[in-house]
Amino acid sequence: MQNIQSYIQEHKDRFLSELIELLKIPSISADSAFKNDVIKTANAVMESLDKAGCDTVELCETDGYPIIYAEKIIDKNLPTVLVYGHYDVQPPDPIDLWDSPPFEPVIKTTELHPEGAIFARGSCDDKGQMYMHVKALEFMTNQNQLPCNVKFMIEGEEEVGSVSLSKFVKENQEKLSNDVILISDTGMIAKDVPSITTGLRGLSYVEVEVTGPNRDLHSGLYGGAVANPINVLTKMIASLHDENNHITIPGFYDNVEELSTEERAQMAKAPFSLDSYKKALDIDAVYGETGYSTNERNSIRPTLDVNGIWGGYIGEGAKTVIASKAFAKISMRLVPNQDWKNITELFKKHFESIAPKGVTVKVKPHHGGQGYVTPIDSIGYKAASKAYEDTFGKTPIPQRSGGSIPIVSLFEKELKSKTILMGFGLDSDAIHSPNEHFGIWNYLKGIETIPGFYKHFTELYK
């Protein structure tokens, strides 16, 4: 019987080629023009789970994109691990900033990845990390080393709010019953510094519209006489932060969890080079809320950011107009205890209240979700820690993430189980950005580490 390292070495080329084929499909859930590609990807995932050894594989239709459910039940007296992932990806825009086409995967070496990295949209978020679990299952079933039961739930709407998943979870609690949920949609500190994500921020996402005159106007004939929606919108957005980069929405911080000095000191022990951070981003200074470190600003503090802003003429050359409308998309990352629906309502009330006369404002909520913190004394966390120790030779560091996986809090509410976040990506992987990539070393290390979680969780569960 092979061990995991030799199995990976023997099948490495196939593992890579299978992932590359999956990455070629543009499963962009945000754009209906790619509907057929999203469904094609769902079918490809379903086929891969069947080949990996699942006894039951289902394509579950929803009001949106299908959810793939699969299971391998070896003994109902043994614990059950539920693996969650998603097969949809972010839009690749702006295309012209990619060094290679986003859906034509290529392997290139980098300073961090001398062994190579796969450059493609979805390589890290989340096709590559999701597929690690498929290949880990293949090893365990092929070598008769699956120590417990496993279920898979892979969705196609994570990048657009997981609307269908929420309904699916609520309606299929018995089908999805489990003892722990395992997700790889996060990262780790460095290749030589393993970490386990213990906290996620929540999210509130809105779109705003400012309307002035009933049509675009000549900026010479009307400039200075009527409110310019673009000028107004930029002023309104600017007012959402004060001079200390503190968010000015009344009530925004009412339920913000304040970490103790001791907890902040523990966070500060994680390796971090401010100079390297700035160099990697090609910036000469960091920016953020006064009184907090960079790592605190992007993990334990709430934020408000403009994700897109537009209006008026943006084509080549000049067109002297005062636009009738101006728009912006705004996301707010939230910390535990902040309710995303309440924050959305607070934003709407405040933004409408600060609009000057001469314009009207609309706030359109999109989607959101709650933050999440997982305890480090659970057997799930302990099992993950032991798995990392086996393959990395060192104990992983618990780390809070600045990102959001809104369905994690839903899982705990509806399925009554904790989630363990075993991510193998790096901050430099450019997820959601041009030139997204996933290191081959990281991909294979994930496949090597995941079976250890099953082993240790089963042992600790007894």
C-alpha positions, 0 to 999 in steps of 0.5 A, a space after each residue: 500500500 502506497 503512502 500519500 507522498 509516493 502516490 502524489 509523486 506517481 500521479 502528479 502529472 495527472 493531478 495537474 492536467 485534470 486541474 488545468 482542464 477544469 480551469 479552462 472552463 470560464 465558470 463566471 457566475 456573475 455573468 449570465 453569458 457564461 451560464 453554459 460554462 458554469 453548468 459544464 463545470 458542475 458536470 465536470 466536478 460531478 464526474 471527478 467525484 464519481 471517479 474519486 470513489 464516491 458511492 453517491 453523486 448528485 447534481 442538485 438543481 436550484 433556482 440558480 446554478 446546481 449544487 453537487 452533492 456526493 458521499 462515501 459512507 463506510 460506517 454510520 457509526 463513524 464520524 462524518 466530514 462534510 467538505 464544502 467548496 465552489 466551482 464558480 469564479 470571479 470575472 477576469 476583468 480587466 483582461 488587459 492586465 493579465 500576462 496570459 489569457 485567464 482561461 488558458 492555464 499556464 505554468 510559470 516559475 516565480 520567486 515564491 514558486 520556483 517549482 511552478 505555479 498555475 496561472 488562471 482564473 480560479 486556480 486558487 479561488 477555489 477550483 484548485 483548493 476544492 480539487 485538492 479534496 477530490 484528489 485526497 479522497 481518491 488516494 484514501 479510497 484507492 488505498 483503502 485509507 478512508 477512516 470515516 464518512 465523507 460528504 461533498 457539497 460543491 456550489 456554483 454561486 459563492 462569488 455572487 452570494 450563495 443565494 441558492 445554497 442557503 435554501 438548499 442547506 435549510 431544506 436538506 439538513 438530514 442529507 448534510 448532517 455531519 460532525 465537522 465541516 472542512 473548507 479550503 478557500 483561505 490561505 496560510 501565512 507562508 510556505 514554511 509557516 502553516 496557519 489555520 484560519 480561525 476567523 472570517 469577516 462578514 460582508 455587506 455589499 451595496 450599490 448606490 445611485 445618485 441622480 441629478 438632472 433628467 438628462 446629461 447636460 452641456 457642462 458649459 451651459 449648465 456647469 455651476 448651476 445644477 448639482 453634478 451627480 459625480 461630484 456629489 457622489 465622490 463627496 458623499 463617499 469621501 465623507 464616509 471616513 474621518 481623518 483617522 479613517 474611522 467609518 462615520 456611519 452612526 451606529 456602525 461600531 456599536 457591536 464591534 468585538 474589541 479584542 483584548 490586549 492579550 489576544 492582540 499580542 498573540 496575533 502580533 506573533 505571526 511572522 510579518 514584514 511590513 517592508 516586504 508587504 509594501 514591496 509586494 504591492 509596490 506602495 511606499 506606505 500603508 494606510 488604514 484606521 489609526 491605532 491598529 497594525 496592518 494585520 489588525 486592520 485587515 482581519 479584526 477591524 471592519 472596513 468600508 471600500 468602494 469597489 467600483 465607481 462610474 458615470 458620465 463619459 469615459 470613452 476616448 477623447 473629450 465630451 463635456 457633459 454633466 452626467 444625469 447619474 453616477 453609481 458606485 459599488 461599496 463593500 463593508 467587511 464586518 467583524 463578529 457580532 456585527 449583523 450584516 442586515 443591520 449594517 446594510 440598513 444603517 448604511 442606507 439610512 445614513 447615505 440617503 441622509 447626507 445627500 444634498 438638495 438637487 439630487 436623489 439617492 437610491 441604495 440597492 443592497 446586493 448580498 452579505 453574510 455574518 462573520 465567524 470565529 472557530 474555537 481552537 480547542 475543538 477536536 476539528 481544530 486539533 485534528 487540522 493542527 496535527 495534520 499540518 504538523 505531520 506534513 510541515 513538521 511544525 505547529 500551524 499558527 491560528 490566524 484571523 482572515 480579512 476575507 468572507 465566506 458568508 455561508 460558514 455562519 449559516 452552516 453553524 446555524 442550520 447544521 449545528 457543526 463547526 467549520 475548519 478552514 484549511 487553506 493552502 493559498 498565499 496572499 501573493 496568489 492574486 485571487 480576484 485580480 489579474 494573474 491569479 495563480 496557485 503554486 504547484 507545491 501548495 496544491 500538492 501539499 494540500 492533497 498530502 495534508 488533507 488525509 491527515 485531517 480525516 485520520 486525526 479527526 476520527 481518532 480524536 472523535 472516539 
